[in-house]
Amino acid sequence: MTEDQTLATIDRLIEEEKELRSRATGTGLSDDDRLRLRDLQQRLDQCWDLLRRRRASAEFGGDPDDAEVRPVSEVESYQQ
């Protein structure tokens, strides 16, 4: 999936979420709608994560989350 396709998927999922929430009755969402909303939110999270990883890879040559964590004492200070 390209970045444009990922963004289009995000837009579509957001619209589905808005539509679902607009159908909520005064008592809230039905159980089926709640499950659908949870599924939509999980898919949105996955798309945002994919987009973030792709952009990090393009900008930094890799995902910063995969970088080795070093203790503060080993990191050079910018104030030196």
Long-range contacts (C-beta under 8 A, 24 or more apart in sequence): 1-50, 3-51, 3-54, 3-55, 6-47, 6-50, 6-51, 6-54, 7-51, 9-47, 10-44, 10-47, 10-48, 10-51, 13-40, 13-43, 13-44, 13-47, 14-44, 16-40, 17-41, 17-44
